[in-house]
Each structure stands twice: as C-alpha cells, then as structure tokens.
Amino acid sequence: MSDLEKLVRRRMQEEYAKGSSAEEIVKVVRDIFNSVDLSGKWPGAVAARATTGHE
C-alpha cells in the first residue's frame, strides 16, 4: 500500500470517527488529492499539507 493510500485511509477513518458526513469525508479526500504534487519533487510536503486544515 502506498503512502498516499495510507494517508487517505487514515484521514477517512479520523473523519468517520468524528462523525463527519459522507460529503465532508469526500471533501477531505478531494483536498488530499488536489494537494498531491505529481512531479515528485516534494513527497514529504504532500502528507504535511493534506493533514492540516480539517481539524
């Protein structure tokens, strides 16, 4: 399983545990994918950006 898959699964579980609606969870996942840098220059930055802003 890739780091991105692990990140998405963890965030989905966190949101589900908080009682977030399906729409809110979709928004979080969409934000993660929108923050992915496909150039591969900053792989560590993806996880850092994707885990902030939804607490």
Backbone atoms as SQL, in Angstrom:
CREATE TABLE atoms (id INTEGER PRIMARY KEY, chain TEXT, resi INTEGER, resn TEXT, atom TEXT, x REAL, y REAL, z REAL);
INSERT INTO atoms VALUES
  (1, 'A', 1, 'MET', 'N', 0.854, -1.174, 0.000),
  (2, 'A', 1, 'MET', 'CA', 0.000, 0.000, 0.000),
  (3, 'A', 1, 'MET', 'C', 0.901, 1.239, 0.000),
  (4, 'A', 2, 'SER', 'N', 0.595, 2.186, -0.853),
  (5, 'A', 2, 'SER', 'CA', 1.404, 3.399, -0.971),
  (6, 'A', 2, 'SER', 'C', 1.156, 4.338, 0.214),
  (7, 'A', 3, 'ASP', 'N', 2.055, 5.295, 0.368),
  (8, 'A', 3, 'ASP', 'CA', 1.898, 6.286, 1.428),
  (9, 'A', 3, 'ASP', 'C', 0.626, 7.099, 1.225),
  (10, 'A', 4, 'LEU', 'N', 0.306, 7.386, -0.025),
  (11, 'A', 4, 'LEU', 'CA', -0.914, 8.148, -0.312),
  (12, 'A', 4, 'LEU', 'C', -2.151, 7.359, 0.110),
  (13, 'A', 5, 'GLU', 'N', -2.169, 6.072, -0.195),
  (14, 'A', 5, 'GLU', 'CA', -3.307, 5.232, 0.218),
  (15, 'A', 5, 'GLU', 'C', -3.435, 5.199, 1.736),
  (16, 'A', 6, 'LYS', 'N', -2.310, 5.078, 2.422),
  (17, 'A', 6, 'LYS', 'CA', -2.328, 5.065, 3.886),
  (18, 'A', 6, 'LYS', 'C', -2.860, 6.381, 4.433),
  (19, 'A', 7, 'LEU', 'N', -2.413, 7.485, 3.843),
  (20, 'A', 7, 'LEU', 'CA', -2.867, 8.797, 4.281),
  (21, 'A', 7, 'LEU', 'C', -4.370, 8.948, 4.092),
  (22, 'A', 8, 'VAL', 'N', -4.862, 8.574, 2.921),
  (23, 'A', 8, 'VAL', 'CA', -6.292, 8.695, 2.633),
  (24, 'A', 8, 'VAL', 'C', -7.101, 7.823, 3.588),
  (25, 'A', 9, 'ARG', 'N', -6.685, 6.598, 3.779),
  (26, 'A', 9, 'ARG', 'CA', -7.414, 5.700, 4.694),
  (27, 'A', 9, 'ARG', 'C', -7.435, 6.254, 6.122),
  (28, 'A', 10, 'ARG', 'N', -6.284, 6.757, 6.580),
  (29, 'A', 10, 'ARG', 'CA', -6.213, 7.294, 7.943),
  (30, 'A', 10, 'ARG', 'C', -7.130, 8.499, 8.096),
  (31, 'A', 11, 'ARG', 'N', -7.081, 9.410, 7.122),
  (32, 'A', 11, 'ARG', 'CA', -7.928, 10.601, 7.195),
  (33, 'A', 11, 'ARG', 'C', -9.408, 10.245, 7.138),
  (34, 'A', 12, 'MET', 'N', -9.771, 9.276, 6.298),
  (35, 'A', 12, 'MET', 'CA', -11.166, 8.847, 6.222),
  (36, 'A', 12, 'MET', 'C', -11.614, 8.264, 7.561),
  (37, 'A', 13, 'GLN', 'N', -10.758, 7.460, 8.185),
  (38, 'A', 13, 'GLN', 'CA', -11.099, 6.868, 9.482),
  (39, 'A', 13, 'GLN', 'C', -11.235, 7.945, 10.552),
  (40, 'A', 14, 'GLU', 'N', -10.346, 8.946, 10.532),
  (41, 'A', 14, 'GLU', 'CA', -10.426, 10.032, 11.507),
  (42, 'A', 14, 'GLU', 'C', -11.732, 10.805, 11.349),
  (43, 'A', 15, 'GLU', 'N', -12.069, 11.133, 10.115),
  (44, 'A', 15, 'GLU', 'CA', -13.299, 11.879, 9.868),
  (45, 'A', 15, 'GLU', 'C', -14.526, 11.061, 10.251),
  (46, 'A', 16, 'TYR', 'N', -14.523, 9.776, 9.934),
  (47, 'A', 16, 'TYR', 'CA', -15.637, 8.895, 10.291),
  (48, 'A', 16, 'TYR', 'C', -15.792, 8.835, 11.814),
  (49, 'A', 17, 'ALA', 'N', -14.657, 8.729, 12.519),
  (50, 'A', 17, 'ALA', 'CA', -14.686, 8.657, 13.980),
  (51, 'A', 17, 'ALA', 'C', -15.236, 9.942, 14.591),
  (52, 'A', 18, 'LYS', 'N', -15.018, 11.071, 13.917),
  (53, 'A', 18, 'LYS', 'CA', -15.544, 12.349, 14.404),
  (54, 'A', 18, 'LYS', 'C', -17.028, 12.499, 14.098),
  (55, 'A', 19, 'GLY', 'N', -17.559, 11.586, 13.310),
  (56, 'A', 19, 'GLY', 'CA', -18.975, 11.665, 12.966),
  (57, 'A', 19, 'GLY', 'C', -19.254, 12.529, 11.753),
  (58, 'A', 20, 'SER', 'N', -18.242, 12.763, 10.935),
  (59, 'A', 20, 'SER', 'CA', -18.413, 13.575, 9.730),
  (60, 'A', 20, 'SER', 'C', -19.361, 12.886, 8.753),
  (61, 'A', 21, 'SER', 'N', -20.064, 13.709, 8.007),
  (62, 'A', 21, 'SER', 'CA', -20.966, 13.168, 6.983),
  (63, 'A', 21, 'SER', 'C', -20.149, 12.652, 5.807),
  (64, 'A', 22, 'ALA', 'N', -20.796, 11.873, 4.947),
  (65, 'A', 22, 'ALA', 'CA', -20.128, 11.351, 3.753),
  (66, 'A', 22, 'ALA', 'C', -19.630, 12.500, 2.878),
  (67, 'A', 23, 'GLU', 'N', -20.399, 13.569, 2.784),
  (68, 'A', 23, 'GLU', 'CA', -19.997, 14.720, 1.975),
  (69, 'A', 23, 'GLU', 'C', -18.740, 15.371, 2.530),
  (70, 'A', 24, 'GLU', 'N', -18.641, 15.477, 3.856),
  (71, 'A', 24, 'GLU', 'CA', -17.452, 16.063, 4.476),
  (72, 'A', 24, 'GLU', 'C', -16.222, 15.189, 4.251),
  (73, 'A', 25, 'ILE', 'N', -16.409, 13.884, 4.323),
  (74, 'A', 25, 'ILE', 'CA', -15.302, 12.957, 4.087),
  (75, 'A', 25, 'ILE', 'C', -14.835, 13.050, 2.638),
  (76, 'A', 26, 'VAL', 'N', -15.764, 13.143, 1.707),
  (77, 'A', 26, 'VAL', 'CA', -15.405, 13.293, 0.296),
  (78, 'A', 26, 'VAL', 'C', -14.601, 14.572, 0.092),
  (79, 'A', 27, 'LYS', 'N', -14.990, 15.642, 0.761),
  (80, 'A', 27, 'LYS', 'CA', -14.260, 16.909, 0.635),
  (81, 'A', 27, 'LYS', 'C', -12.829, 16.755, 1.133),
  (82, 'A', 28, 'VAL', 'N', -12.645, 16.088, 2.257),
  (83, 'A', 28, 'VAL', 'CA', -11.299, 15.875, 2.802),
  (84, 'A', 28, 'VAL', 'C', -10.457, 15.070, 1.820),
  (85, 'A', 29, 'VAL', 'N', -11.010, 13.995, 1.287),
  (86, 'A', 29, 'VAL', 'CA', -10.274, 13.154, 0.333),
  (87, 'A', 29, 'VAL', 'C', -9.956, 13.949, -0.932),
  (88, 'A', 30, 'ARG', 'N', -10.911, 14.722, -1.411),
  (89, 'A', 30, 'ARG', 'CA', -10.683, 15.549, -2.600),
  (90, 'A', 30, 'ARG', 'C', -9.553, 16.546, -2.341),
  (91, 'A', 31, 'ASP', 'N', -9.539, 17.152, -1.161),
  (92, 'A', 31, 'ASP', 'CA', -8.471, 18.093, -0.813),
  (93, 'A', 31, 'ASP', 'C', -7.107, 17.415, -0.806),
  (94, 'A', 32, 'ILE', 'N', -7.060, 16.182, -0.311),
  (95, 'A', 32, 'ILE', 'CA', -5.797, 15.440, -0.310),
  (96, 'A', 32, 'ILE', 'C', -5.306, 15.251, -1.732),
  (97, 'A', 33, 'PHE', 'N', -6.176, 14.762, -2.610),
  (98, 'A', 33, 'PHE', 'CA', -5.767, 14.516, -3.987),
  (99, 'A', 33, 'PHE', 'C', -5.419, 15.808, -4.722),
  (100, 'A', 34, 'ASN', 'N', -6.105, 16.888, -4.406),
  (101, 'A', 34, 'ASN', 'CA', -5.775, 18.172, -5.039),
  (102, 'A', 34, 'ASN', 'C', -4.435, 18.710, -4.578),
  (103, 'A', 35, 'SER', 'N', -3.947, 18.264, -3.421),
  (104, 'A', 35, 'SER', 'CA', -2.676, 18.754, -2.904),
  (105, 'A', 35, 'SER', 'C', -1.481, 17.908, -3.344),
  (106, 'A', 36, 'VAL', 'N', -1.723, 16.826, -4.068),
  (107, 'A', 36, 'VAL', 'CA', -0.645, 15.931, -4.488),
  (108, 'A', 36, 'VAL', 'C', 0.197, 16.599, -5.563),
  (109, 'A', 37, 'ASP', 'N', 1.510, 16.585, -5.344),
  (110, 'A', 37, 'ASP', 'CA', 2.473, 17.112, -6.311),
  (111, 'A', 37, 'ASP', 'C', 2.954, 15.943, -7.165),
  (112, 'A', 38, 'LEU', 'N', 2.459, 15.852, -8.382),
  (113, 'A', 38, 'LEU', 'CA', 2.779, 14.726, -9.246),
  (114, 'A', 38, 'LEU', 'C', 4.195, 14.771, -9.803),
  (115, 'A', 39, 'SER', 'N', 4.893, 15.885, -9.626),
  (116, 'A', 39, 'SER', 'CA', 6.261, 15.986, -10.126),
  (117, 'A', 39, 'SER', 'C', 7.223, 15.158, -9.282),
  (118, 'A', 40, 'GLY', 'N', 6.815, 14.829, -8.063),
  (119, 'A', 40, 'GLY', 'CA', 7.649, 14.019, -7.184),
  (120, 'A', 40, 'GLY', 'C', 8.777, 14.781, -6.522),
  (121, 'A', 41, 'LYS', 'N', 8.777, 16.104, -6.651),
  (122, 'A', 41, 'LYS', 'CA', 9.868, 16.911, -6.084),
  (123, 'A', 41, 'LYS', 'C', 9.770, 17.030, -4.570),
  (124, 'A', 42, 'TRP', 'N', 8.575, 17.023, -4.034),
  (125, 'A', 42, 'TRP', 'CA', 8.385, 17.262, -2.600),
  (126, 'A', 42, 'TRP', 'C', 7.462, 16.214, -1.979),
  (127, 'A', 43, 'PRO', 'N', 7.857, 14.949, -1.968),
  (128, 'A', 43, 'PRO', 'CA', 6.945, 13.914, -1.467),
  (129, 'A', 43, 'PRO', 'C', 6.537, 14.096, -0.014),
  (130, 'A', 44, 'GLY', 'N', 7.415, 14.626, 0.823),
  (131, 'A', 44, 'GLY', 'CA', 7.070, 14.823, 2.226),
  (132, 'A', 44, 'GLY', 'C', 6.063, 15.923, 2.433),
  (133, 'A', 45, 'ALA', 'N', 6.030, 16.883, 1.521),
  (134, 'A', 45, 'ALA', 'CA', 5.124, 18.015, 1.671),
  (135, 'A', 45, 'ALA', 'C', 3.678, 17.612, 1.454),
  (136, 'A', 46, 'VAL', 'N', 3.435, 16.574, 0.683),
  (137, 'A', 46, 'VAL', 'CA', 2.068, 16.129, 0.407),
  (138, 'A', 46, 'VAL', 'C', 1.368, 15.750, 1.695),
  (139, 'A', 47, 'ALA', 'N', 2.002, 14.907, 2.489),
  (140, 'A', 47, 'ALA', 'CA', 1.390, 14.462, 3.742),
  (141, 'A', 47, 'ALA', 'C', 1.190, 15.615, 4.699),
  (142, 'A', 48, 'ALA', 'N', 2.138, 16.521, 4.761),
  (143, 'A', 48, 'ALA', 'CA', 2.022, 17.656, 5.675),
  (144, 'A', 48, 'ALA', 'C', 0.861, 18.557, 5.284),
  (145, 'A', 49, 'ARG', 'N', 0.712, 18.855, 4.000),
  (146, 'A', 49, 'ARG', 'CA', -0.385, 19.714, 3.554),
  (147, 'A', 49, 'ARG', 'C', -1.714, 19.013, 3.697),
  (148, 'A', 50, 'ALA', 'N', -1.756, 17.742, 3.426),
  (149, 'A', 50, 'ALA', 'CA', -3.004, 17.015, 3.419),
  (150, 'A', 50, 'ALA', 'C', -3.564, 16.779, 4.814),
  (151, 'A', 51, 'THR', 'N', -2.740, 16.868, 5.833),
  (152, 'A', 51, 'THR', 'CA', -3.218, 16.583, 7.181),
  (153, 'A', 51, 'THR', 'C', -3.610, 17.834, 7.939),
  (154, 'A', 52, 'THR', 'N', -3.476, 19.003, 7.340),
  (155, 'A', 52, 'THR', 'CA', -3.821, 20.245, 8.038),
  (156, 'A', 52, 'THR', 'C', -5.108, 20.829, 7.496),
  (157, 'A', 53, 'GLY', 'N', -5.729, 21.668, 8.305),
  (158, 'A', 53, 'GLY', 'CA', -6.875, 22.422, 7.837),
  (159, 'A', 53, 'GLY', 'C', -8.232, 21.791, 8.055),
  (160, 'A', 54, 'HIS', 'N', -8.305, 20.590, 8.558),
  (161, 'A', 54, 'HIS', 'CA', -9.615, 19.947, 8.750),
  (162, 'A', 54, 'HIS', 'C', -9.805, 19.489, 10.177),
  (163, 'A', 55, 'GLU', 'N', -9.040, 20.024, 11.097),
  (164, 'A', 55, 'GLU', 'CA', -9.159, 19.618, 12.496),
  (165, 'A', 55, 'GLU', 'C', -10.288, 20.360, 13.150);
